[in-house]
Amino acid sequence: MAKDKKSSIQVKTPKGTRDCFGDDMAIREKIFSTITSVFKLYGAARLDTPAFELREILAGKYGEDSKLIFDLADQGGEISSLRYDLTVPLARYLASNTSISTIKRYQIDKVWRRDQPAMTKGRLREFYQCDIDFAGQFGHMISDAEILSATRDVFERLGWEGKYTIKINNRKILDGIFQVCGVPTDKLRTISSAVDKLDKSPWTEVKREMTEEKGLDTEVADKIGTYVVRKGGRDLLDALKRDEVLFANESAKKGLEDMTLLFDYLENYEVLDKISLDMSLARGLDYYTGVIYEVITEGSAPPGGTAKKKANGDDDRSDDPTVGVGSVAAGGRYDNLVSMFSGKDMPCVGISFGVERIFSIMKMRAAKTSAPSPPAIDVFVMAFGDGMIKERMRVTKTLRDAELKVEFSYKDKPKLPAQFKEAEQKGAPFAVILGGQELSEGKVKVKEMGLPEGDLEKDGVLVQMENMVQEVQKKLQAWRVKSGISQVKI
C-alpha cells in the first residue's frame, strides 16, 4: 500500500523562521510603534520596495557576507535575489529617481539572509529591519548627529535607560590606521572584516586570521593590535589626534576631525554619554565610507564557553555559548553607494534596527522581572438569562467606540459560568454584566474580576447605562495603577 502522502509532510516552519502571536506579537508591535513614532519625529517618510531585487543590484555590496544572499531560481525572466538589507534597495531607488535631491526616508520590512540561525538570540534567516536614512547634501556631520539622536530616542522610549551603548568609529580613521601600520591596499577590506570580529573573538584569534588566513605580515598585525584594542570617549579621540604618525595620515586626519565635530553635536543632543569610541568597530559591509556605529546591550556578547559540538550551517545555535545576540542596531555613512548605480552624487547616512534581536532582549528582560503584562482585553461583556446577544453586541460597540478592548462570548445563549470562565482565560480585568431587570431600568453591572470574598464590590456595581463608559474607564485606570501596569517597562 502506498504511504499516506499527508503523513509524510513535515508541518513546521523552515529553519531560521518562526511564527509570532499573542504576547510575543504584543512586544513586537510595541517595538514597531515606538520606532515608527521616533522616525516621524525626525521628518522621515515611509518607503516600500520589492522583497526581491535584481541579483546584479545586490552583487558586490556586502563583502564576505555576500554568500548569505538568498538567490531565487530562474523562472524564465530576470535573475533575482531576496533583499539582504534595506540600504541597497534605497540606493537603487535613489539612483532610478533622478529628480530626488534630498530625502528623509524610513522603511520597516523583512529581509532574508542564509545565516546560521540562533532563534532565541534573535538570529534568524527571515527577520524585520527598521531603517531610517537621510540622503543628500546636508551640512557636515549634521545628519549623522540626527541619526544618532534618533537612535538614542528609540531606546529611551523602549525603556532601555542605562542598558545600552552606542559603539562608534570612523572608516577613515580605521583605513588611516591600516595604512600607517603597513597594510597593503588590496587587503584593507579583508583586514577590516577580521578586526570587526574582536567583539566576539580574542585578539590572538583575530591576529591568527590576519596572518595565517589572509597573509598579513606578523609585524603589521602587531602594530594594528596597539590601536584596535582601544576604547573610550573624547579622551581617546584627543589621544589619537596627538599621535603624530597617525594624524599625519590624510585619511585618519579627516576622520578624526569629523569625529571631533560629531562629538560636539552629540553633546548638544545629550547623546555623548551613550557613546563609546571603539577602535575595533569596523562593520563588514563594503559600502561604508565614514562614521559607523552599532548599539549593544547585555546579551550582545557571547556568554562564553565551548560549543558542545561543531554545528553545520543549518543547525540552530541558540544554546551555543559562543554565540550572542550581537548588535541590536547598526549603521553608518555610505557616500558612494548611489553613485555605483547611476553616477549620481548623493551622500547617505542611516541606521538599521534589528527587530528580532531587540525582541529577544526585551523578552529575556521580561522573564527576569515579576512586573505584570498588560492584559490583552480590558472588558468582557456577559449576560444572564437567554443570552441577550443583541444587547451584548450593542454594549460591546459602545465600549469599543471609547477605545476600550472588549470581547464577548460568540455563543447565542452561553451559560453565565462559561462566560466567567472565558473572561478569566482571556485575562479581562473587568466584566460588564447585563441582566433583564437591570437593563429595563437603564442599568448595567460593572465588576472587577478576581476580588476576594468579603469585598464590598465583589458582585459588581450597578451604574446607569449613560455612565457606563466613564465608570469603566475610571475603574480601569485605578486598576492599572494598583497593578503596576501603567509603569511597566521591558
C-alpha angles and dihedrals in degrees: 000000000000115000114257104261093211093055091057094057115104105224100207142101118268116266113282095023134092145182120244126207144144118001092004091054090049090058091047092049090051089054092049095047094046094049093044093050091052093047090054091050087063094051098255121154123209123256127194122201134177120280089235133042135194107281092235090058092060097037118110097007102100107050114213090355093067087095088068094065115116107231118204123225115257107260094187094278136069120345106248142174134200111261114267095199140348097250101074092047088053091052090049090050092050092046091052094047103061095175092069112095099165132013140174106200138169129192133188113192146126122272130189132222129171091226129145104269128232100177103189090048094055095254105136138153092230117039145144124258125193111204134185119186135173116206131186141052106316132158113291113284092346096113090043089057091047092054092051091047089053089049091055091047093053095054094041090053090048087058097251096134109162092357102097141053129204108220112204138185139150127242089215091058092045093049089048091053091050091049096050090046091054105254110162113245093242090057099049096101097040092049089046089055090052092051090051089066093067090096090068105020132053120251091253091061093045090048090050090054091049095050106030102032102029100032099238118159112257093231091054091050091051091053090051089051092061089062109033096056091063124105134172145100133262089335091063092043090054092046091053090050089054090054098102096196093049096041090052088063109095096218095047092045092053092047093049092049090049091051092049091056091044091052089052090053093045090054089059090050090048090237099116094090088061093052129097118185101220117185092196093063108105108148110221098232114107098219099069114109107170139359114020130184146178132193116224134180139167107312093032093102122061111267090233133245138095125298112247092228139355107270125215119233094269100048119108109245100193091124095044108114090204091065124075133179091263124204117345094207134012142170146121146176121320111176100168105044097092091048090056087071104036113002087249112144107227119147114210138191129180151133136235123214115210104221097192093051092047087048093052091052093048092048091049091051092047090054090055096052132067091214111133122247120234111260120254091234135025103207139020115204115212139165144206124228126015095004100264090219095171092047091049090052093050093049091046091053092049091053093045090051085062090057093255120143105239138174137175136185113282091213118105096228109013120178115247096241089053090051092051089049092052091048090052092047091053091048096238109173092202139034130200107209123200124205130178096237094043093048091051086058092047094252139122132188121244112202131185108220122234100022114156125250112278095031109136092228099041092112093044136253125272113232134175113262092239089056096045098098094046092047093049092048091049094049093044092053091049090048092051092052092046092048095045091239095129091057098045115129124172 
